[in-house]
């Protein structure tokens, strides 16, 4: 009983920390005003989607490459989910650019939570939605959707009161919705990546670290789309040179990415 209580407490603590990190990761976009969007996004993508997940996975999962070879079908499906999620990640960053933090984050995070909660249940066992627990989940999701609608109306009113140079509300709202719908593909990566985690646990890896087998592939494939978009913008805006002209922004962006 004490172990279960400890696990629940630790899980809540992790959710709390993850929520804080999710809220502050976009700080560089406001602080590093002399960098373009792609300058910040490139460093964030490389650090948070490739470097850290791969390092952590290789340190916690023995013979990781052999695991991926033995479960190659699941690895491919997880990679495809990560690729689609990567498109959603770009839209997430663009949503912040167009609508600002205060409006874009509630819309995108709300949709990600709503779709990400319902979609895995629909895929695994749709009948669970009509059981008492499923009904409670749908009520919670409905409340989130209502909140998203209110945020949208508030954002529209704010736009009418103060027109911002690069923020087109309709375009920004569409981008946020796309980001919110594609973002939960990372949840599906874990649904279809269950064999990867099971194989890892069968070899003695704890269930806590087994999830790293999915993170590494999903985020690693998701970075491809993000890097392509950043490179396209570097070429169009000639903004890569800003890394040498304004190097002091590196520390903040790297810290938030980690």
C-alpha positions in Angstrom: 0.0 0.0 0.0 2.9 2.4 0.9 4.6 1.6 -2.4 1.4 2.4 -4.4 1.0 5.7 -2.4 4.6 6.5 -3.1 4.2 5.8 -6.9 1.1 7.9 -7.0 2.8 10.8 -5.2 5.9 10.6 -7.4 3.7 10.5 -10.5 1.8 13.6 -9.5 5.1 15.3 -8.8 6.4 14.4 -12.3 3.2 15.8 -13.9 3.6 19.0 -11.9 7.2 19.4 -13.0 6.3 18.5 -16.6 3.5 21.1 -16.6 6.0 23.8 -15.5 8.5 22.8 -18.1 5.7 22.8 -20.8 4.8 26.3 -19.8 8.2 27.9 -19.8 9.8 26.2 -22.8 8.7 29.1 -25.0 10.4 31.8 -22.9 13.2 32.2 -25.4 10.7 33.2 -28.1 10.0 36.4 -26.1 13.4 36.9 -24.6 15.5 36.3 -27.7 13.8 39.0 -29.7 16.8 39.6 -31.9 16.7 36.0 -33.1 14.2 34.8 -35.7 11.7 32.1 -34.9 13.8 29.5 -36.7 16.9 30.4 -34.7 15.2 29.5 -31.4 13.3 26.5 -32.9 16.3 24.9 -34.4 18.3 24.8 -31.2 15.2 23.6 -29.2 14.5 20.9 -31.7 18.1 19.6 -31.8 18.5 19.6 -28.0 15.0 18.5 -26.9 14.0 16.1 -29.7 17.3 14.5 -30.6 20.3 14.9 -28.3 18.7 14.4 -24.9 16.2 11.6 -25.7 18.9 9.6 -27.5 21.5 10.1 -24.8 19.0 9.1 -22.1 17.7 6.1 -24.0 21.2 4.7 -24.7 22.2 5.2 -21.0 19.1 3.4 -19.6 18.3 0.7 -22.2 21.0 -2.0 -22.8 21.5 -3.1 -26.4 19.0 -0.5 -27.6 19.9 -1.0 -31.3 19.3 -4.8 -31.0 15.9 -4.1 -29.5 14.9 -1.9 -32.5 16.1 -4.6 -34.9 14.0 -7.3 -33.2 10.9 -5.1 -33.0 11.4 -3.4 -36.4 7.7 -3.3 -37.3 6.7 -1.4 -34.1 9.8 0.8 -34.5 8.6 1.9 -38.0 5.1 2.6 -36.8 6.4 4.7 -33.9 8.7 6.6 -36.2 5.7 7.4 -38.5 3.7 8.7 -35.5 6.7 10.8 -34.5 6.9 12.2 -38.1 3.3 13.3 -38.0 3.8 14.7 -34.5 6.8 16.6 -35.8 4.5 18.5 -38.2 2.3 19.3 -35.3 5.3 20.5 -33.3 6.1 23.0 -36.1 2.5 24.2 -36.1 2.8 24.5 -32.3 5.7 26.9 -32.7 4.0 28.8 -35.5 0.8 29.1 -33.3 2.9 30.9 -30.6 4.3 33.2 -33.2 0.9 34.2 -34.6 -1.3 34.3 -31.5 1.1 34.8 -28.7 1.6 32.7 -25.6 -1.5 33.7 -23.6 -3.9 32.7 -26.3 -2.1 30.0 -28.3 -1.0 27.7 -25.4 -4.5 27.2 -23.9 -6.0 26.4 -27.4 -3.2 24.0 -28.4 -2.6 22.4 -25.0 -6.3 22.0 -24.5 -6.8 20.3 -27.9 -3.7 18.1 -27.4 -5.0 17.0 -24.0 -8.6 16.4 -25.3 -7.7 14.5 -28.5 -4.8 12.8 -26.8 -7.0 11.5 -24.0 -9.8 10.2 -26.3 -7.9 8.9 -29.3 -5.9 6.1 -27.6 -9.1 4.8 -25.9 -11.0 4.8 -29.2 -8.2 2.8 -30.8 -7.6 0.3 -28.0 -11.2 -0.3 -26.8 -13.9 2.2 -27.8 -16.4 0.6 -25.4 -14.5 2.0 -22.5 -15.8 5.4 -23.3 -19.3 4.3 -22.3 -18.3 2.9 -19.0 -18.4 5.1 -15.8 -14.7 6.0 -16.1 -15.0 6.7 -19.8 -18.0 9.0 -19.2 -16.0 11.0 -16.6 -13.2 11.3 -19.1 -15.5 12.6 -21.8 -17.0 15.1 -19.4 -13.5 16.4 -18.6 -12.7 16.6 -22.3 -15.9 18.5 -22.9 -15.0 21.0 -20.2 -11.6 21.5 -21.9 -13.2 22.1 -25.3 -15.6 24.7 -23.7 -12.5 26.4 -22.3 -10.9 26.4 -25.7 -13.9 28.1 -27.2 -13.9 30.8 -24.6 -10.2 31.4 -25.2 -10.8 31.7 -28.9 -13.5 34.4 -28.4 -11.3 36.2 -26.0 -8.4 36.1 -28.5 -10.7 37.5 -31.3 -11.8 40.3 -29.0 -8.1 41.1 -28.1 -7.2 41.1 -31.8 -9.9 43.7 -32.6 -8.8 45.9 -29.7 -5.1 45.8 -30.6 -4.0 44.7 -34.1 -0.5 43.2 -34.1 1.7 43.4 -37.1 2.3 39.7 -37.8 -0.7 38.1 -36.0 -3.6 37.1 -38.2 -6.2 35.6 -35.9 -7.9 33.3 -38.4 -4.7 32.0 -39.7 -3.2 31.6 -36.2 -6.3 29.9 -34.9 -6.2 27.4 -37.8 -2.6 26.7 -37.1 -3.3 26.1 -33.4 -6.1 23.7 -34.2 -3.9 21.7 -36.6 -1.2 21.7 -33.9 -3.7 20.5 -31.3 -5.0 17.7 -33.5 -1.6 16.4 -34.6 0.1 16.8 -31.3 -1.5 13.7 -29.7 0.3 11.5 -32.3 3.0 11.1 -29.7 0.3 9.3 -27.6 -0.3 6.9 -30.4 3.4 6.3 -30.6 3.2 4.9 -27.1 0.1 2.8 -28.0 1.8 1.2 -31.0 5.2 1.2 -29.2 4.0 -1.1 -26.5 6.1 -4.1 -27.9 9.2 -2.0 -27.6 8.6 -1.3 -23.9 7.6 -4.9 -23.2 10.8 -6.2 -24.9 12.8 -3.8 -22.8 11.2 -4.9 -19.6 11.6 -8.5 -20.5 15.4 -7.9 -20.6 15.3 -6.4 -17.1 14.7 -2.7 -17.7 12.3 -1.1 -15.2 8.9 0.1 -16.5 9.9 3.7 -15.7 12.9 3.6 -18.1 11.2 1.3 -20.7 9.3 4.4 -22.1 12.6 5.7 -23.4 12.5 3.2 -26.2 9.5 5.0 -27.6 10.7 8.6 -26.8 13.9 8.1 -28.7 12.3 6.9 -31.9 9.2 9.2 -31.9 11.1 12.4 -31.1 14.0 11.4 -33.3 11.8 11.1 -36.3 9.8 14.2 -35.4 12.9 16.3 -35.5 13.3 15.7 -39.3 10.3 17.8 -40.2 11.3 20.5 -37.8 14.9 20.7 -39.1 13.8 20.9 -42.7 11.4 23.8 -41.9 14.2 25.6 -40.0 16.7 25.2 -42.8 14.1 26.4 -45.3 13.6 29.6 -43.2 17.3 30.0 -42.8 17.7 30.1 -46.5 14.8 32.4 -47.1 15.4 34.9 -44.3 19.3 34.6 -44.3 18.9 34.3 -40.5 21.5 31.6 -39.8 24.1 34.4 -39.4 22.3 35.6 -36.3 23.9 32.8 -34.4 27.3 34.5 -34.8 26.0 38.1 -34.4 24.0 37.5 -31.2 25.6 34.5 -29.4 24.4 35.5 -25.9 21.0 33.9 -26.5 22.5 30.4 -26.6 22.5 29.8 -22.9 18.8 30.6 -22.3 17.6 28.6 -25.3 19.7 25.5 -24.4 18.6 25.7 -20.8 14.9 25.8 -21.6 15.4 23.0 -24.2 16.9 20.8 -21.6 
